[in-house]
Amino acid sequence: MTPAELRRICDSLNDERETGGQSELARQLGWDSSTIRRKLAGKSIITRSDALAIRAVTKEDRNVK
Protein backbone atom coordinates (compact mmCIF):
# COMPACT_ATOMS: atom_id res chain seq x y z
CA MET A 1 0.00 0.00 0.00
CA THR A 2 1.28 3.44 -0.91
CA PRO A 3 0.67 6.69 0.95
CA ALA A 4 -1.57 7.71 -1.97
CA GLU A 5 -3.72 4.60 -1.50
CA LEU A 6 -3.90 5.28 2.23
CA ARG A 7 -4.96 8.88 1.47
CA ARG A 8 -7.79 7.59 -0.73
CA ILE A 9 -8.99 5.33 2.08
CA CYS A 10 -8.83 8.16 4.62
CA ASP A 11 -10.72 10.43 2.24
CA SER A 12 -13.43 7.79 1.85
CA LEU A 13 -13.96 7.90 5.64
CA ASN A 14 -14.41 11.69 5.76
CA ASP A 15 -17.61 13.07 7.25
CA GLU A 16 -20.08 15.40 5.53
CA ARG A 17 -17.64 18.31 5.99
CA GLU A 18 -14.93 16.27 4.23
CA THR A 19 -12.87 15.97 7.44
CA GLY A 20 -12.07 13.34 10.04
CA GLY A 21 -11.05 10.41 7.85
CA GLN A 22 -7.59 10.06 9.37
CA SER A 23 -8.95 10.15 12.91
CA GLU A 24 -11.71 7.69 12.05
CA LEU A 25 -9.26 5.21 10.54
CA ALA A 26 -6.96 5.55 13.55
CA ARG A 27 -9.91 4.92 15.86
CA GLN A 28 -10.97 1.82 13.94
CA LEU A 29 -7.42 0.44 14.06
CA GLY A 30 -6.76 1.36 17.68
CA TRP A 31 -3.83 3.52 16.56
CA ASP A 32 -2.92 7.08 17.45
CA SER A 33 -3.86 9.54 14.71
CA SER A 34 -0.21 10.64 14.50
CA THR A 35 0.61 7.14 13.22
CA ILE A 36 -1.73 7.67 10.28
CA ARG A 37 -0.21 11.11 9.60
CA ARG A 38 3.34 9.66 9.59
CA LYS A 39 2.33 6.92 7.18
CA LEU A 40 0.60 9.43 4.88
CA ALA A 41 3.70 11.64 4.90
CA GLY A 42 6.01 8.71 4.13
CA LYS A 43 7.87 9.15 7.44
CA SER A 44 6.78 5.69 8.57
CA ILE A 45 6.47 2.79 6.15
CA ILE A 46 3.17 1.06 5.56
CA THR A 47 3.94 -2.58 6.19
CA ARG A 48 2.10 -5.52 4.71
CA SER A 49 0.49 -6.16 8.10
CA ASP A 50 -0.55 -2.47 8.28
CA ALA A 51 -2.15 -2.78 4.85
CA LEU A 52 -3.97 -5.97 5.85
CA ALA A 53 -5.32 -4.33 9.01
CA ILE A 54 -6.37 -1.18 7.15
CA ARG A 55 -8.16 -3.16 4.47
CA ALA A 56 -9.82 -5.41 7.06
CA VAL A 57 -11.34 -2.54 9.03
CA THR A 58 -12.37 -0.62 5.91
CA LYS A 59 -13.54 -3.69 3.99
CA GLU A 60 -11.16 -2.88 1.14
CA ASP A 61 -11.45 -5.80 -1.27
CA ARG A 62 -8.11 -5.60 -3.07
CA ASN A 63 -4.94 -7.62 -3.29
CA VAL A 64 -2.42 -6.52 -0.67
CA LYS A 65 0.98 -5.46 -1.98
ROROKE-55535 format. One record per residue: residue number from 1; residue in one letter; x, y, z of N, C-alpha, C, O, CB in turn. Coordinates in Angstrom, 3 decimals. Each point is the difference from the previous one (the first is absolute). Glycine has a CB too. Example, Ala and Ser with C-alpha at 12.3 -4.5 7.8 and 13.67 -1.06 7.14 Angstrom:
2
{resi: 1&resn: A&n.x: 13.190&n.y: -5.690&n.z: 7.800&ca.x: -0.890&ca.y: 1.190&ca.z: 0.000&c.x: 0.900&c.y: 1.200&c.z: 0.000&o.x: 1.036&o.y: -0.019&o.z: 0.665&cb.x: -2.928&cb.y: -1.154&cb.z: 0.581}
{resi: 2&resn: S&n.x: 1.542&n.y: 2.223&n.z: -1.966&ca.x: 0.820&ca.y: 1.190&ca.z: 0.060&c.x: -0.770&c.y: 1.090&c.z: 0.730&o.x: 0.509&o.y: 1.108&o.z: 0.169&cb.x: 0.675&cb.y: -1.736&cb.z: -2.314}
This chain:
65
{resi: 1&resn: M&n.x: 0.851&n.y: -1.173&n.z: 0.000&ca.x: -0.851&ca.y: 1.173&ca.z: 0.000&c.x: 0.895&c.y: 1.232&c.z: 0.000&o.x: 0.984&o.y: 0.076&o.z: 0.735&cb.x: -2.846&cb.y: -1.308&cb.z: 0.488}
{resi: 2&resn: T&n.x: 1.500&n.y: 2.184&n.z: -2.055&ca.x: 0.749&ca.y: 1.252&ca.z: -0.075&c.x: -0.689&c.y: 1.071&c.z: 0.846&o.x: -1.169&o.y: -0.143&o.z: 0.358&cb.x: 1.992&cb.y: -0.458&cb.z: -2.674}
{resi: 3&resn: P&n.x: -0.092&n.y: 1.680&n.z: 2.634&ca.x: -0.659&ca.y: 1.103&ca.z: 0.693&c.x: -1.200&c.y: 0.554&c.z: -0.783&o.x: -0.982&o.y: 0.436&o.z: 0.600&cb.x: 3.184&cb.y: 0.123&cb.z: 0.441}
{resi: 4&resn: A&n.x: -2.124&n.y: -0.577&n.z: -2.359&ca.x: -1.115&ca.y: 0.485&ca.z: -0.818&c.x: -1.233&c.y: -0.886&c.z: 0.174&o.x: -1.121&o.y: 0.504&o.z: 0.069&cb.x: 2.760&cb.y: 0.437&cb.z: -1.725}
{resi: 5&resn: E&n.x: -1.438&n.y: -2.253&n.z: 1.725&ca.x: -1.121&ca.y: -0.911&ca.z: 0.228&c.x: -0.588&c.y: 0.212&c.z: 1.396&o.x: -1.217&o.y: -0.021&o.z: 0.186&cb.x: 2.256&cb.y: -1.657&cb.z: -1.756}
{resi: 6&resn: L&n.x: -0.157&n.y: 1.881&n.z: 2.539&ca.x: -0.466&ca.y: 0.266&ca.z: 1.362&c.x: -0.797&c.y: 1.301&c.z: 0.046&o.x: -1.016&o.y: 0.079&o.z: 0.690&cb.x: 3.004&cb.y: -1.313&cb.z: 0.242}
{resi: 7&resn: R&n.x: -1.536&n.y: 2.250&n.z: -1.660&ca.x: -0.718&ca.y: 1.277&ca.z: -0.075&c.x: -1.406&c.y: -0.212&c.z: -0.545&o.x: -0.966&o.y: 0.560&o.z: 0.520&cb.x: 3.139&cb.y: 0.658&cb.z: -0.858}
{resi: 8&resn: R&n.x: -2.284&n.y: -2.027&n.z: -0.710&ca.x: -1.310&ca.y: -0.266&ca.z: -0.604&c.x: -0.932&c.y: -0.658&c.z: 1.013&o.x: -1.183&o.y: 0.333&o.z: 0.073&cb.x: 2.264&cb.y: -0.572&cb.z: -2.336}
{resi: 9&resn: I&n.x: -0.544&n.y: -0.693&n.z: 3.040&ca.x: -0.808&ca.y: -0.670&ca.z: 1.015&c.x: -0.435&c.y: 0.997&c.z: 1.071&o.x: -1.164&o.y: 0.024&o.z: 0.399&cb.x: 2.383&cb.y: -2.188&cb.z: -0.833}
{resi: 10&resn: C&n.x: -0.276&n.y: 2.988&n.z: 0.897&ca.x: -0.350&ca.y: 1.014&ca.z: 1.008&c.x: -1.073&c.y: 0.936&c.z: -0.536&o.x: -0.959&o.y: 0.325&o.z: 0.701&cb.x: 3.280&cb.y: -0.451&cb.z: 0.254}
{resi: 11&resn: D&n.x: -2.157&n.y: 0.557&n.z: -2.197&ca.x: -0.980&ca.y: 0.901&ca.z: -0.601&c.x: -1.382&c.y: -0.641&c.z: -0.072&o.x: -1.015&o.y: 0.681&o.z: 0.146&cb.x: 2.849&cb.y: 0.377&cb.z: -1.469}
{resi: 12&resn: S&n.x: -1.871&n.y: -2.370&n.z: 1.096&ca.x: -1.293&ca.y: -0.685&ca.z: -0.092&c.x: -0.704&c.y: -0.066&c.z: 1.355&o.x: -1.207&o.y: -0.232&o.z: 0.062&cb.x: 2.101&cb.y: -1.113&cb.z: -1.971}
{resi: 13&resn: L&n.x: -0.145&n.y: 1.547&n.z: 2.992&ca.x: -0.572&ca.y: -0.026&ca.z: 1.349&c.x: -0.364&c.y: 1.390&c.z: 0.520&o.x: -0.489&o.y: 0.138&o.z: 1.121&cb.x: 1.824&cb.y: -2.182&cb.z: -0.687}
{resi: 14&resn: N&n.x: -1.095&n.y: 3.071&n.z: -1.247&ca.x: -0.326&ca.y: 1.366&ca.z: 0.416&c.x: -1.487&c.y: 0.154&c.z: 0.282&o.x: -0.831&o.y: -0.711&o.z: -0.566&cb.x: 2.750&cb.y: 1.557&cb.z: -0.788}
{resi: 15&resn: D&n.x: -2.241&n.y: 0.092&n.z: 2.237&ca.x: -1.395&ca.y: 0.288&ca.z: 0.318&c.x: -0.588&c.y: 0.954&c.z: -1.039&o.x: 0.622&o.y: 0.277&o.z: -1.026&cb.x: -0.158&cb.y: -0.629&cb.z: 3.486}
{resi: 16&resn: E&n.x: -1.661&n.y: 0.848&n.z: -2.182&ca.x: -0.683&ca.y: 0.879&ca.z: -0.954&c.x: 0.732&c.y: 1.311&c.z: -0.246&o.x: -0.255&o.y: 0.663&o.z: -1.005&cb.x: -1.863&cb.y: -1.679&cb.z: 1.740}
{resi: 17&resn: R&n.x: 3.029&n.y: 1.409&n.z: 0.168&ca.x: 0.803&ca.y: 1.214&ca.z: -0.200&c.x: 1.335&c.y: -0.315&c.z: -0.667&o.x: 0.869&o.y: 0.864&o.z: -0.116&cb.x: -1.962&cb.y: 0.155&cb.z: 2.121}
{resi: 18&resn: E&n.x: 1.244&n.y: -2.285&n.z: -2.444&ca.x: 1.225&ca.y: -0.464&ca.z: -0.649&c.x: 1.202&c.y: 0.034&c.z: 0.944&o.x: 1.120&o.y: 0.280&o.z: -0.429&cb.x: -2.034&cb.y: 0.532&cb.z: -1.744}
{resi: 19&resn: T&n.x: 0.686&n.y: -1.095&n.z: 3.448&ca.x: 1.081&ca.y: -0.051&ca.z: 0.984&c.x: -0.163&c.y: -1.246&c.z: 0.872&o.x: -1.056&o.y: -0.633&o.z: 0.007&cb.x: 1.233&cb.y: 3.167&cb.z: -0.001}
{resi: 20&resn: G&n.x: 0.869&n.y: -2.870&n.z: 0.715&ca.x: -0.086&ca.y: -1.043&ca.z: 1.009&c.x: 0.361&c.y: -1.397&c.z: -0.438&o.x: -0.038&o.y: -0.920&o.z: 0.818&cb.x: -1.654&cb.y: 2.289&cb.z: 0.139}
{resi: 21&resn: G&n.x: 2.041&n.y: -1.567&n.z: -2.215&ca.x: 0.311&ca.y: -1.342&ca.z: -0.487&c.x: 1.211&c.y: -0.620&c.z: 0.663&o.x: -0.010&o.y: -1.187&o.z: 0.328&cb.x: -0.985&cb.y: 1.845&cb.z: -2.460}
{resi: 22&resn: Q&n.x: 2.042&n.y: 0.133&n.z: 2.333&ca.x: 1.209&ca.y: -0.518&ca.z: 0.650&c.x: -0.300&c.y: -0.429&c.z: 1.433&o.x: 0.416&o.y: -1.073&o.z: 0.435&cb.x: 1.003&cb.y: 2.562&cb.z: -1.882}
{resi: 23&resn: S&n.x: -2.133&n.y: -0.654&n.z: 2.164&ca.x: -0.352&ca.y: -0.312&ca.z: 1.388&c.x: -0.907&c.y: -1.217&c.z: 0.079&o.x: 0.146&o.y: -0.829&o.z: 0.898&cb.x: 0.083&cb.y: 3.245&cb.z: -0.317}
{resi: 24&resn: E&n.x: -1.160&n.y: -2.525&n.z: -1.511&ca.x: -0.918&ca.y: -1.136&ca.z: -0.009&c.x: 0.757&c.y: -1.299&c.z: -0.263&o.x: -0.248&o.y: -1.006&o.z: 0.664&cb.x: -1.606&cb.y: 2.506&cb.z: -1.460}
{resi: 25&resn: L&n.x: 2.769&n.y: -1.485&n.z: -0.161&ca.x: 0.777&ca.y: -1.198&ca.z: -0.286&c.x: 0.857&c.y: -0.377&c.z: 1.205&o.x: 0.080&o.y: -1.173&o.z: 0.364&cb.x: -0.055&cb.y: 1.761&cb.z: -2.810}
{resi: 26&resn: A&n.x: 0.612&n.y: 0.397&n.z: 3.060&ca.x: 0.808&ca.y: -0.266&ca.z: 1.191&c.x: -0.863&c.y: -0.619&c.z: 1.101&o.x: 0.424&o.y: -0.944&o.z: 0.666&cb.x: 1.105&cb.y: 2.864&cb.z: -1.262}
{resi: 27&resn: R&n.x: -2.714&n.y: -1.400&n.z: 0.783&ca.x: -0.905&ca.y: -0.531&ca.z: 1.022&c.x: -0.356&c.y: -1.452&c.z: -0.292&o.x: 0.026&o.y: -0.841&o.z: 0.898&cb.x: -0.946&cb.y: 3.144&cb.z: -0.521}
{resi: 28&resn: Q&n.x: 0.589&n.y: -2.594&n.z: -1.622&ca.x: -0.372&ca.y: -1.359&ca.z: -0.383&c.x: 1.146&c.y: -0.986&c.z: 0.197&o.x: -0.225&o.y: -1.165&o.z: 0.328&cb.x: -1.377&cb.y: 2.126&cb.z: -1.970}
{resi: 29&resn: L&n.x: 2.829&n.y: -0.491&n.z: 1.441&ca.x: 1.171&ca.y: -0.866&ca.z: 0.122&c.x: 0.537&c.y: -0.073&c.z: 1.431&o.x: 0.794&o.y: -0.884&o.z: 0.324&cb.x: -0.238&cb.y: 1.443&cb.z: -2.682}
{resi: 30&resn: G&n.x: -0.986&n.y: 0.364&n.z: 3.205&ca.x: 0.556&ca.y: 0.070&ca.z: 1.343&c.x: 1.375&c.y: 0.636&c.z: 0.011&o.x: 0.800&o.y: -0.255&o.z: 0.901&cb.x: -2.104&cb.y: -1.758&cb.z: -0.305}
{resi: 31&resn: W&n.x: 1.583&n.y: 2.837&n.z: -1.588&ca.x: 1.282&ca.y: 0.701&ca.z: -0.137&c.x: -0.193&c.y: 1.453&c.z: 0.402&o.x: -1.123&o.y: 0.500&o.z: 0.061&cb.x: 1.868&cb.y: -2.055&cb.z: -1.922}
{resi: 32&resn: D&n.x: 0.370&n.y: 2.223&n.z: 2.135&ca.x: -0.021&ca.y: 1.442&ca.z: 0.212&c.x: -0.101&c.y: 0.673&c.z: -1.370&o.x: 0.548&o.y: -0.505&o.z: -0.980&cb.x: 0.830&cb.y: 0.316&cb.z: 3.134}
{resi: 33&resn: S&n.x: -2.062&n.y: 1.302&n.z: -2.226&ca.x: -0.152&ca.y: 0.675&ca.z: -1.300&c.x: 1.339&c.y: 0.476&c.z: -0.565&o.x: 0.130&o.y: 0.170&o.z: -1.212&cb.x: -2.419&cb.y: 0.546&cb.z: 1.913}
{resi: 34&resn: S&n.x: 3.284&n.y: -0.498&n.z: 0.159&ca.x: 1.322&ca.y: 0.406&ca.z: -0.501&c.x: 0.645&c.y: -1.131&c.z: -0.808&o.x: 0.810&o.y: 0.261&o.z: -0.889&cb.x: -0.532&cb.y: 1.279&cb.z: 2.874}
{resi: 35&resn: T&n.x: -0.629&n.y: -2.776&n.z: -1.685&ca.x: 0.523&ca.y: -1.133&ca.z: -0.775&c.x: -0.499&c.y: 0.076&c.z: -1.431&o.x: 0.763&o.y: -0.217&o.z: -0.941&cb.x: -0.677&cb.y: -1.205&cb.z: 3.013}
{resi: 36&resn: I&n.x: -1.358&n.y: 1.729&n.z: -2.237&ca.x: -0.572&ca.y: 0.145&ca.z: -1.346&c.x: 0.693&c.y: 1.152&c.z: -0.728&o.x: 0.368&o.y: -0.136&o.z: -1.167&cb.x: -2.603&cb.y: -0.772&cb.z: 1.965}
{resi: 37&resn: R&n.x: 2.414&n.y: 2.038&n.z: -0.117&ca.x: 0.650&ca.y: 1.154&ca.z: -0.628&c.x: 1.421&c.y: -0.336&c.z: -0.449&o.x: 0.410&o.y: 0.404&o.z: -1.088&cb.x: -1.806&cb.y: 1.120&cb.z: 2.507}
{resi: 38&resn: R&n.x: 2.153&n.y: -2.257&n.z: -0.601&ca.x: 1.372&ca.y: -0.381&ca.z: -0.378&c.x: 0.004&c.y: -0.911&c.z: -1.222&o.x: 0.851&o.y: 0.135&o.z: -0.880&cb.x: -0.150&cb.y: 0.075&cb.z: 3.275}
{resi: 39&resn: K&n.x: -1.639&n.y: -1.124&n.z: -2.446&ca.x: -0.077&ca.y: -0.910&ca.z: -1.144&c.x: -0.412&c.y: 0.752&c.z: -1.269&o.x: 0.512&o.y: -0.283&o.z: -1.083&cb.x: -1.095&cb.y: -1.610&cb.z: 2.641}
{resi: 40&resn: L&n.x: -0.328&n.y: 2.836&n.z: -1.428&ca.x: -0.407&ca.y: 0.816&ca.z: -1.157&c.x: 1.153&c.y: 0.854&c.z: -0.519&o.x: 0.132&o.y: 0.212&o.z: -1.205&cb.x: -2.469&cb.y: -0.165&cb.z: 2.099}
{resi: 41&resn: A&n.x: 3.167&n.y: 0.440&n.z: 0.021&ca.x: 1.117&ca.y: 0.865&ca.z: -0.379&c.x: 1.220&c.y: -0.790&c.z: -0.477&o.x: 0.971&o.y: 0.590&o.z: -0.474&cb.x: -1.801&cb.y: 1.078&cb.z: 2.124}
{resi: 42&resn: G&n.x: 0.788&n.y: -2.991&n.z: -1.529&ca.x: 1.134&ca.y: -0.817&ca.z: -0.406&c.x: 1.102&c.y: -0.052&c.z: 1.039&o.x: 1.088&o.y: -0.502&o.z: -0.285&cb.x: -1.634&cb.y: 1.065&cb.z: -2.036}
{resi: 43&resn: K&n.x: 0.292&n.y: -0.058&n.z: 3.522&ca.x: 1.006&ca.y: -0.008&ca.z: 1.062&c.x: 0.043&c.y: -1.339&c.z: 0.722&o.x: 0.969&o.y: -0.306&o.z: 0.695&cb.x: -1.290&cb.y: 2.762&cb.z: -0.419}
{resi: 44&resn: S&n.x: -0.722&n.y: -3.246&n.z: -0.441&ca.x: -0.083&ca.y: -1.335&ca.z: 0.574&c.x: -0.534&c.y: -0.907&c.z: -1.105&o.x: -0.993&o.y: 0.328&o.z: -0.649&cb.x: 0.604&cb.y: 0.542&cb.z: 3.049}
{resi: 45&resn: I&n.x: 1.045&n.y: -2.005&n.z: -2.613&ca.x: -0.433&ca.y: -0.860&ca.z: -1.099&c.x: -1.333&c.y: -0.670&c.z: 0.323&o.x: -0.345&o.y: -0.216&o.z: 1.161&cb.x: 2.742&cb.y: -0.175&cb.z: -1.783}
{resi: 46&resn: I&n.x: -3.120&n.y: 0.077&n.z: -0.421&ca.x: -1.245&ca.y: -0.741&ca.z: 0.128&c.x: 0.352&c.y: -1.458&c.z: -0.271&o.x: 0.233&o.y: -0.390&o.z: -1.144&cb.x: -1.708&cb.y: 2.385&cb.z: 0.425}
{resi: 47&resn: T&n.x: 1.510&n.y: -2.781&n.z: 1.764&ca.x: 0.384&ca.y: -1.400&ca.z: -0.139&c.x: -1.142&c.y: -0.818&c.z: -0.583&o.x: -1.138&o.y: 0.460&o.z: -0.093&cb.x: 2.706&cb.y: -0.217&cb.z: 2.027}
{resi: 48&resn: R&n.x: -1.237&n.y: -1.455&n.z: -2.320&ca.x: -1.032&ca.y: -0.910&ca.z: -0.509&c.x: -1.054&c.y: -0.246&c.z: 1.074&o.x: -1.193&o.y: -0.040&o.z: -0.303&cb.x: 2.873&cb.y: -1.056&cb.z: -1.231}
{resi: 49&resn: S&n.x: -1.258&n.y: 0.933&n.z: 2.778&ca.x: -0.981&ca.y: -0.226&ca.z: 1.070&c.x: -0.853&c.y: 1.248&c.z: 0.241&o.x: -1.184&o.y: -0.112&o.z: 0.318&cb.x: 2.750&cb.y: -1.545&cb.z: 0.745}
{resi: 50&resn: D&n.x: -0.966&n.y: 2.857&n.z: -1.213&ca.x: -0.786&ca.y: 1.237&ca.z: 0.087&c.x: -1.083&c.y: -0.001&c.z: -1.082&o.x: -1.169&o.y: 0.274&o.z: 0.268&cb.x: 3.171&cb.y: 0.981&cb.z: 0.667}
{resi: 51&resn: A&n.x: -1.581&n.y: -1.571&n.z: -2.163&ca.x: -0.937&ca.y: 0.011&ca.z: -1.124&c.x: -1.130&c.y: -1.004&c.z: 0.219&o.x: -1.160&o.y: 0.292&o.z: -0.289&cb.x: 3.024&cb.y: 0.401&cb.z: -1.242}
{resi: 52&resn: L&n.x: -1.523&n.y: -1.876&n.z: 2.041&ca.x: -1.030&ca.y: -1.007&ca.z: 0.276&c.x: -0.992&c.y: 0.501&c.z: 1.040&o.x: -1.210&o.y: -0.164&o.z: -0.155&cb.x: 2.843&cb.y: -1.644&cb.z: -0.407}
{resi: 53&resn: A&n.x: -1.116&n.y: 2.419&n.z: 1.620&ca.x: -0.876&ca.y: 0.525&ca.z: 1.059&c.x: -0.882&c.y: 1.119&c.z: -0.534&o.x: -1.197&o.y: 0.040&o.z: 0.283&cb.x: 2.913&cb.y: -0.648&cb.z: 1.442}
{resi: 54&resn: I&n.x: -1.132&n.y: 1.509&n.z: -2.489&ca.x: -0.751&ca.y: 1.130&ca.z: -0.560&c.x: -1.116&c.y: -0.513&c.z: -0.902&o.x: -1.141&o.y: 0.453&o.z: 0.086&cb.x: 3.194&cb.y: 1.009&cb.z: 0.027}
{resi: 55&resn: R&n.x: -1.711&n.y: -2.403&n.z: -0.972&ca.x: -1.015&ca.y: -0.520&ca.z: -0.921&c.x: -1.061&c.y: -0.808&c.z: 0.735&o.x: -1.158&o.y: -0.021&o.z: -0.416&cb.x: 2.872&cb.y: -0.034&cb.z: -1.395}
{resi: 56&resn: A&n.x: -1.334&n.y: -0.605&n.z: 2.891&ca.x: -0.975&ca.y: -0.781&ca.z: 0.775&c.x: -1.035&c.y: 0.909&c.z: 0.659&o.x: -1.197&o.y: -0.281&o.z: -0.044&cb.x: 2.949&cb.y: -1.471&cb.z: 0.456}
{resi: 57&resn: V&n.x: -1.288&n.y: 2.842&n.z: 0.199&ca.x: -0.957&ca.y: 0.871&ca.z: 0.699&c.x: -0.810&c.y: 0.860&c.z: -0.958&o.x: -1.089&o.y: 0.456&o.z: 0.349&cb.x: 2.630&cb.y: -0.423&cb.z: 1.593}
{resi: 58&resn: T&n.x: -1.024&n.y: 0.194&n.z: -3.139&ca.x: -0.733&ca.y: 0.832&ca.z: -0.961&c.x: -0.677&c.y: -0.836&c.z: -1.076&o.x: -0.626&o.y: 0.540&o.z: -0.912&cb.x: 2.241&cb.y: 1.301&cb.z: 1.340}
{resi: 59&resn: K&n.x: -1.487&n.y: -3.153&n.z: -0.321&ca.x: -0.624&ca.y: -0.924&ca.z: -0.949&c.x: 0.512&c.y: 0.208&c.z: -1.427&o.x: -0.721&o.y: -0.232&o.z: -0.971&cb.x: -1.305&cb.y: 0.187&cb.z: 2.430}
{resi: 60&resn: E&n.x: 3.284&n.y: 0.489&n.z: -1.570&ca.x: 0.608&ca.y: 0.160&ca.z: -1.312&c.x: 0.200&c.y: -1.386&c.z: -0.617&o.x: 0.675&o.y: -0.846&o.z: 0.587&cb.x: 0.480&cb.y: 3.007&cb.z: 0.128}
{resi: 61&resn: D&n.x: -1.718&n.y: -2.391&n.z: -1.855&ca.x: 0.077&ca.y: -1.306&ca.z: -0.653&c.x: 0.997&c.y: 0.065&c.z: -1.151&o.x: -0.381&o.y: 0.003&o.z: -1.170&cb.x: -2.012&cb.y: -0.518&cb.z: 1.810}
{resi: 62&resn: R&n.x: 3.686&n.y: 0.567&n.z: -0.286&ca.x: 1.051&ca.y: 0.083&ca.z: -1.006&c.x: 1.148&c.y: -0.885&c.z: 0.407&o.x: 0.136&o.y: -0.346&o.z: 1.174&cb.x: -0.809&cb.y: 2.679&cb.z: -1.774}
{resi: 63&resn: N&n.x: 1.496&n.y: -2.701&n.z: -0.347&ca.x: 1.195&ca.y: -0.770&ca.z: 0.323&c.x: 0.976&c.y: 0.884&c.z: 0.748&o.x: 0.218&o.y: 1.153&o.z: -0.374&cb.x: -0.541&cb.y: -2.616&cb.z: -1.649}
{resi: 64&resn: V&n.x: 0.909&n.y: 0.923&n.z: 3.080&ca.x: 0.965&ca.y: 0.758&ca.z: 0.807&c.x: 1.368&c.y: -0.111&c.z: -0.632&o.x: 0.441&o.y: -1.087&o.z: -0.374&cb.x: -1.774&cb.y: 0.689&cb.z: 2.475}
{resi: 65&resn: K&n.x: 2.003&n.y: 1.535&n.z: -2.217&ca.x: 1.358&ca.y: 0.036&ca.z: -0.562&c.x: 0.985&c.y: 0.305&c.z: 1.088&o.x: 1.201&o.y: 0.076&o.z: -0.258&cb.x: -2.070&cb.y: 0.658&cb.z: -1.959}
